[in-house]
Amino acid sequence: MTVAAPPVVALGELLRSMADDEFVIGFSDSEWTGIAPILEEDVAMSSLAQDELGHAAALYGLLGGLLGEDPDALAYDRPPGAYRHCRLLDHGRGDWAMTIARRFLYDSADAVRLEALAGGSWPPLSDLVGKLVREERYHRMHAEAWLTRLARGGGEARTRLLVAMRTLQSDAATVFTPLPEEAALVDAGILAARMPELERRWRAAIGPALADLGLPMPPPATQPERGRLDHGAPFRWLWGEFTSVRRSEPGVAW
């Protein structure tokens, strides 16, 4: 059976957005190594961050093969404004409640996105998604357990979580920012549904848990078309950190 050529522009935008999401949250969460609230979370967050960076590397590899570009250059050699991660991940590490709130919102959304890509018509991506789904399941379980612990802990723990959820709420849905030419991905059978439908599924999935914990449901994004643009100061700082070694020796072979 002959597999039709994928829509390159649309597929490239999808891979770039997914890779940048995993890359940015991986580097951001790695900042907890050595300073997490308890020793077990030092290990857990380091493992989660390593997983995300591994997922990013695999996605950049697919993108590089599709475009004929070096995956490391795609990851490290762009200016901050050229990254296409969702604005949810632009928020700085913050305190532990902020990190858990961000990770819950992102991991729950990523699960819906991965489900929509499972069994897709472009084997390099659908095969990779099968692996990602298995690993991301544990990320989601970790975030859900901590969200419940903080929400039901009362006192300062719950107060900090509520502050974090309110801070993130306007950007929470930006994981589902519509992608250029995404209709072509649906038509080609690579993506099961367009982003607005995936956002609807995500809200249906997280609604009962948030209601049970007395936490607010995020509203729609205020500027949905710009949900992967206009990255702020926290990301520019993070970009400076994760590109510093490579920028110290321009052109060197790593």
N, C-alpha and C positions, 0 to 999 in steps of 0.2 A: 504494500500500500504506500503510495506516494504522499508525503506530508507537504501541504501547501506552504509556500514561503510566508513567513510571518510579516505583519505590517511593521516595518522597521522603526519608523518614527514613533508610533504609538507604543510599541514594545520597549523601545529605548527609554521613553519617558516613565513607563511603569517600573522598569528595572532600576532606573536612577533614583526614583522616589523611594522605592523599597530599600535599596542599598544605603541611601543617605539616612533614612530613618534608623536602620539598624546600627549604622556607624556612629551616629550622633548619640543615641541613647547608650550604646556600649561604652563610648569614651566618657560620657557624663557619669554613668553609674560606677565606672572604674575609680572615680574620685573617692568612693567610700572605702577603698582598700586601706586598712590600717586605722580607720576612724569610725567604723560602724558602731552602733550602740552596744552590741555584744559580739564576742569572738566568733560565734557561729555565723553571724551576719557578715563579718569580714570575709569569711570563706564563701558564703552563699552569694553575696553581691559580686565578688571577684569572679566566681564561676558564671553568673548570669552575664556579666559584662564580657567575659571571654567568649561565651556562646554568641552574643550579639555581634561581636567583631568578626567571629568566624562566619556568621551568616552574611554579614556585609561583604566579606572577602569573596564568598561564593557568588553573590549577586553581582559584584563588580566584575568578577571573572566572566559571567554570562554577558554583561553589558560590553565589556572589552572585546569579547569574541564577536558580538553582533556588530559593533561599530569599527572593529579593527584598531582598537586603541589599547594602550597599556593600562591594566587594571589599577596598578599603584598610582599612576598619574591621575586617573579618574578619582581615586580616593583622596590624594594629598595635594595635588598641584593646581586645584581650582581656587579662585578667590572666594571669600565668604559668600558673596552674593550669588554665586553660581550653584550653590547647594540647593537641593530640592526636598529637604526633610520638612515634615509638617511643623507648623508653628507651636504645636503642643510641646515639641521637644526643644524649642528655643529657650524655655524657662530654665534658669540656672538650677544647680543641684538642690539648693535650699536645705531645709532641715529634713529629718527622716520622714515626717508626714508628707512633705512635698514630694519626695522621691517615691513614696509608696502610692500616693494619689496619681502621680504622672504615670507610673508604671502600670497601675491598674487600668487607667483609661487607655493607654497605648496598647497593652497586651490584649485587652478585650477587643479592641478595634482590629488589631493585627490578626487575631484569630478569625474574625469574620472575613477579612481580606484573603487570608490563606485558604480558607474554605472555598472561596469563590474562584481560586486558582487551581485547586486540587482537581486532577483529572483533565486539565486543559489540553488543548490541541498542540501546544509546542512542547515536545518532550523534555528538552533541557530544563525548562522552568518547572513543569509539572513533576518531574522526577525530584528536583531539588525541594519543591514544596512539601513532598512527602516526608523528607528528612526534617525540614523545619517544623512542621506540625508536631512531630513527636517531641522535639526539644522544647518548643514554645509552650507546650502543655504544662510543663513544670514551672516555667516562668509565671504563667497565669495562676497556678495554684499558690505559688509563693506570694504574689501580690494580693490575691483574694484573702489569704490567711492573715496577712498583716493589716489589710484594710478592715477586716472584721475586728481584729484585736484592738486597733486604734479607735474605731468607731464605738465599740462597746466598752472601752476602757474608762470613759468618763473623764472629767477634769481636764487637765492640760492636753492629754493625748487627743481627746475628741475635739477640743477647741482648735488645736493646731491642724488637725485633719480638715475641719470645716473651712478654716482659712485657706488651706491649700486647694481644696476643691473649688472654692469661689475664685481663687486666683487663676486657676487653670480653665475654668468652665467656658470662657469665651473662645478658647483655642482647642477644646477637647475634640471637636468634630473635624478638625482640619486633617486628620488622617485620611478622610474621605474627600479631600479636595478633588474636584473633577480634573482629569488629566487631558492634555491635548490629544485629540483624535481617539479618545477612549472607546467611542462607538465601534471603531475598527477592531478593537480587541474583543468586544462582545461578538461582533459579526464573525470573527475568525475562530471563535470558540476557545480563546485563551482565558478570558475573564467571563465568569458566569453572569454578571450583572453590572450595570453602571454604578458609579460611586453613590449617587443619591439613594439607590435601592439598598446598597450595602450599609449605608448609614442608618437606614430604617431598621435593618436587621440587627445592627449593633445596639440600637436603642431598645429594641424588644428584648435583646439578650441580657442587658445590664439593668434594665428597669426594675425587675423584682428584687434583685440584690440591693440596689441603692435604696429602694423604698423600705425594705426590711431593716436597713441600718439607719434610716432617717437621714440619708444623704441626698443632696440635690441632683437632679438630672441635668446634665449640661444642655444649654440652649443651642440652637443652630448657630453656626459660625456667622459673625457679622459681615464679613467679606469673603464668602466661600471661594471666590475665584482667586484670592490672594493668599490662600491658606498655606502655600509652600513658598512664599516670597517674603520680602521685607524682614529678613532676619536681624535680630537686635543685638545689643551689646553683650549679653551673656554668651551668645553663640560666637561672636567675634573673638571673645576671650578664649573660649574652648578651642576654636580653630587655631589660634596662636599656639596653644599648648600642643595639639596633636600634629601640627605641621612643623614644629620648631626644629626637630632633629633633621628632617628631610631638607628644610630650608637652609640649614647650617652648611650643607655641602651640595649646592645646586649641580645637577647633572650627574651626580655619582650613581653608580649601579648598586642597588641595594640587594 
